[in-house]
């Protein structure tokens, strides 16, 4: 398998990788491999877009204010 070389990784990223690898009982190289594999799973699948909303409603200031306040309780 070909090698990949990544240069100029910050100390912070390197330390996070080491910590995560230790948690998962892996070497840093195996941890990087696992992260890449997990992030690319399903990357080749076609994502379907939802059907557009065809209805109509009036956008008022009250509607906008309610939308802004939604979830701020």
Secondary structure as UniProt FT lines:
FT   HELIX           11..23
FT   TURN            24..25
FT   HELIX           28..40
FT   TURN            41..44
FT   HELIX           61..69
FT   TURN            70..71
//
